[in-house]
């Protein structure tokens, strides 16, 4: 199942487009690891390495404009709910995700 099919589900999907060579991306990955433990089970965090997963990156760039790394996107039932380019701190990100869960 490709990523576009996967995000059609009933869960919430927080996707992080990152690169290993990107220092801000590494910081964002750390925030996401910490956040993962605070979110309910129906919120999935999906990490996409733009250099290694070119198919998903190209698909999402064509539809949702991955303008650089890190880029964060939140989906529910295939619908883009929120998008951000750049680092988002853990507490801020938790508030953003939780506002859509209500």
C-alpha positions as CSV (number, residue, x, y, z in Angstrom):
1,X,0.0,0.0,0.0
2,X,1.5,3.3,-0.9
3,X,1.4,6.4,1.3
4,X,-1.5,8.1,-0.6
5,X,-3.7,5.1,0.0
6,X,-2.6,4.7,3.6
7,X,-3.6,8.2,4.6
8,X,-7.2,7.5,3.5
9,X,-7.8,5.7,6.7
10,X,-9.7,6.8,9.8
11,X,-6.5,7.5,11.8
12,X,-4.8,10.9,11.8
13,X,-1.5,10.9,10.0
14,X,1.3,13.3,10.8
15,X,3.8,13.1,8.0
16,X,7.3,14.5,8.4
17,X,9.3,15.0,5.2
18,X,13.0,15.2,6.3
19,X,16.6,14.6,5.1
20,X,19.4,13.0,7.0
21,X,21.8,15.9,6.1
22,X,19.3,18.6,7.4
23,X,20.2,19.8,11.0
24,X,16.7,21.3,11.6
25,X,15.2,18.0,10.5
26,X,17.1,16.1,13.1
27,X,15.8,18.4,15.8
28,X,12.2,17.9,14.4
29,X,12.7,14.1,14.5
30,X,13.6,14.3,18.2
31,X,10.5,16.4,18.9
32,X,8.3,13.9,17.0
33,X,9.8,10.9,19.0
34,X,8.9,12.7,22.2
35,X,5.5,13.6,20.9
36,X,4.7,10.1,19.8
37,X,4.3,9.0,23.4
38,X,1.9,11.8,24.2
39,X,-0.5,11.3,21.3
40,X,-3.4,8.8,21.2
41,X,-3.0,5.6,19.3
42,X,-5.1,6.8,16.4
43,X,-2.5,9.4,15.5
44,X,0.3,7.9,13.4
45,X,3.6,9.7,12.8
46,X,5.1,8.8,9.4
47,X,8.6,9.9,8.6
48,X,9.6,10.3,4.9
49,X,13.2,10.7,4.0
50,X,13.1,12.8,0.8
51,X,16.3,11.3,-0.5
52,X,15.4,7.7,0.0
53,X,11.6,7.7,-0.6
54,X,11.5,9.6,-3.8
55,X,8.2,8.2,-5.0
56,X,6.3,9.4,-2.0
57,X,8.1,12.7,-2.0
58,X,7.3,13.3,-5.7
59,X,3.6,12.3,-5.2
60,X,3.1,14.6,-2.3
61,X,5.1,17.4,-3.8
62,X,2.9,17.3,-6.9
63,X,-0.3,17.5,-4.8
64,X,0.7,19.4,-1.6
65,X,4.0,21.2,-2.4
66,X,6.8,19.9,-0.2
67,X,8.7,23.2,-0.3
68,X,11.7,22.0,1.6
69,X,12.7,20.1,4.7
70,X,11.4,19.7,7.3
71,X,7.8,19.9,6.0
72,X,5.0,18.6,8.3
73,X,1.5,17.7,7.1
74,X,-1.5,16.3,9.0
75,X,-4.1,14.2,7.3
76,X,-7.4,12.6,8.2
77,X,-9.3,10.4,5.8
78,X,-7.1,11.6,2.9
79,X,-7.8,15.3,3.6
80,X,-4.9,17.7,4.4
81,X,-5.8,19.4,7.7
82,X,-2.6,21.3,8.3
83,X,0.8,22.0,6.8
84,X,4.0,23.6,8.1
85,X,7.4,24.2,6.6
86,X,10.2,24.4,9.2
87,X,10.7,23.1,12.7
88,X,7.7,23.0,15.0
89,X,8.4,22.6,18.7
90,X,6.9,19.6,20.5
91,X,4.4,21.5,22.7
92,X,3.2,23.6,19.7
93,X,2.9,20.6,17.5
94,X,0.9,18.7,20.2
95,X,-1.6,21.6,20.5
96,X,-2.0,21.7,16.7
97,X,-2.7,18.0,16.4
98,X,-5.0,17.9,19.4
99,X,-7.2,20.7,18.1
100,X,-8.1,18.5,15.2
101,X,-8.9,15.5,17.4
102,X,-11.7,17.3,19.2
